[in-house]
Amino acid sequence: MSNGVPIVGTPLPRYEVIIPRGDKSSYTSKQKRKAENIAESYSKRGVSSKEAKARAYATVNKESGGGKKSGSGRGKKASHASSRKGGKKGGSR
């Protein structure tokens, strides 16, 4: 793995692969709106904006299977399990 960054302080040089952050252009407008609302909710709970955005898109990916994909028959029914779980976890009922 020569395309990583060496980790300092280890006896032998180890490399950590840096994964590029995803391009959000492949998401539908509905997915973007949903991620924005989820991120806002995380921010209200005291999570940093960067972490909130990452968690929001992870949730959207889990529910909808990621961004737009080309080709026929690639659609999957969306799972809203994360939304239900989040609502139950929240505390205000």
Secondary structure, 3 states (H helix, E strand, C coil): CCCCEECCCCCCCCEECCCCCCCHHHCCHHHHHHHHHHHHHHHHCCCCHHHHHHHHHHHHHHHHCCCCCCCCCCCCCCCCHHHHHHHHHCCCC
